């Protein structure tokens, strides 16, 4: 899967529909991809999504956080 440039655009935000299908909890061996998008005028942003998603699933199955709002897993254990 190629890394694609991420665009910071709040107009792309969507809301969750109560009737939308939900994925089950991830398996212990499920792989995830993390892409960090650097910004000169804002904190860097990390987006995480399951590897191997179909393009239509990728549009709605992701999580993004700005630098400073996430920590290393080892720090939380």
PLY file of the C-alpha trace (Angstrom):
ply
format ascii 1.0
element vertex 77
property float x
property float y
property float z
element edge 76
property int vertex1
property int vertex2
end_header
0.00 0.00 0.00
1.45 3.34 -0.99
1.52 6.24 1.43
-0.71 9.00 0.16
-0.51 12.63 1.24
-2.98 13.52 3.94
-4.88 16.75 3.74
-5.92 18.76 6.79
-9.49 19.72 5.98
-12.21 19.79 8.64
-14.89 19.82 5.93
-14.16 16.12 5.37
-15.31 15.24 8.91
-18.25 12.88 9.14
-20.55 11.80 11.92
-21.25 8.23 12.94
-24.67 6.90 12.04
-26.29 4.72 14.73
-27.35 2.22 12.03
-23.88 1.98 10.47
-22.36 -1.51 10.51
-19.71 -1.94 13.20
-16.52 -3.95 12.97
-15.84 -6.52 15.63
-12.90 -6.00 17.99
-9.55 -6.39 16.22
-7.82 -9.75 16.45
-4.58 -9.87 18.43
-2.64 -10.50 15.22
-4.33 -7.79 13.11
-1.83 -5.43 11.47
-2.22 -1.65 11.43
-0.59 1.08 9.35
0.43 4.42 10.86
1.19 7.47 8.72
2.49 10.71 10.21
1.65 13.84 8.22
3.91 16.78 9.09
2.47 20.30 9.08
4.43 23.55 9.26
1.56 25.56 10.73
-0.02 22.92 13.03
1.01 19.88 15.09
1.94 16.78 13.09
-0.93 14.31 12.73
-0.75 10.50 12.99
-3.42 8.44 11.24
-3.80 4.72 12.04
-5.87 2.20 10.09
-6.04 -1.59 9.65
-3.80 -2.94 6.88
-5.40 -4.47 3.81
-8.66 -2.52 3.77
-10.64 -2.09 0.57
-10.69 1.51 -0.67
-14.31 2.08 0.39
-13.57 0.74 3.91
-10.50 2.96 4.21
-12.70 6.05 3.88
-14.39 5.34 7.22
-12.05 3.06 9.20
-9.26 5.23 10.60
-8.21 7.22 13.64
-6.17 10.44 13.63
-4.54 12.33 16.47
-2.37 15.43 16.61
1.14 15.31 18.04
0.99 15.87 21.77
-2.25 13.93 22.23
-0.74 10.45 22.00
1.92 8.66 24.06
4.08 5.56 23.69
2.35 2.36 24.75
5.27 1.48 27.06
4.62 4.70 29.05
1.06 3.62 29.79
1.82 0.05 30.94
0 1
1 2
2 3
3 4
4 5
5 6
6 7
7 8
8 9
9 10
10 11
11 12
12 13
13 14
14 15
15 16
16 17
17 18
18 19
19 20
20 21
21 22
22 23
23 24
24 25
25 26
26 27
27 28
28 29
29 30
30 31
31 32
32 33
33 34
34 35
35 36
36 37
37 38
38 39
39 40
40 41
41 42
42 43
43 44
44 45
45 46
46 47
47 48
48 49
49 50
50 51
51 52
52 53
53 54
54 55
55 56
56 57
57 58
58 59
59 60
60 61
61 62
62 63
63 64
64 65
65 66
66 67
67 68
68 69
69 70
70 71
71 72
72 73
73 74
74 75
75 76
